[in-house]
Amino acid sequence: MFYRTDQNHGLPHDPLKSCIVPRPIGWLTTLDGEGRVNLAPFSFFNGVASDPPLVVAGIGGAPAPAGMKDTLANCRATGEFVVNMATWDLREAMNLTSAAVAADVDEMALAGLTPAPSELVAPPRVAESPIHMECKVHEILDMPCTDPDSRNTMVIGQIVGIHIDDSVLTDGLIDMAKVRPIARLGYMDYTVVDKVFTMHRPSAEQALKSAAG
């Protein structure tokens, strides 16, 4: 099938998110201006550069009563956030933090998670998560949105510090089979990394030789 994205696709549910998979989950901790904790997952999330290290989170959907989602409002107000890696063991807790609760509700406490102090930013880390990235907001960009009652915003953060639990290291490398990160698929579906394979990047000479048969 083919469909134009500005027209109805005729399927039971929008297939777009199933065409961009798997997507890492940006499980973001922020603080509001009064120091209250917010923890929320975002599936439009990824790393976009390594020097300096940058991550991007796409925050969309209908704005909250205050005019924007809490995570976005907090990033604008404080300029800081923490990315906590969502794992198989934390899947239920992560899902709880996706609920659209009031701004004064601490989602970390709601999900029974433990706050851990960060080193370089104010928002706490999720202690149960094996990997955390402390970030400073680099830029916030408003993007097009076809729904006049909604908004699409891109938050770009510079990673200023990374925490890695020693238990997920094997010979000095992060062992994803130990971490078991989860990722977002389409609809209400997720996946988990429980199988890892390695492929070495070929040199130009090797690639040309392989193509030639």
Secondary structure, 3 states (H helix, E strand, C coil): CCCCCCCCCCCCCCCHHHCCCCEECEEEEEECCCCCEEEEEECCEEEEEECCEEEEEEECCCCCCCCCCHHHHHHHHHCEEEEECCEHHHHHHHHHCCCCCCCCCCHHHHCCCCEECCCCCCCCEECCCCEEEEEEEEEEEEECCCCCCCCEEEEEEEEEEEEECHHHEECCEECHHHHCEEEECCCCCEEECCCCCCCCCCCHHHHHHHHCC
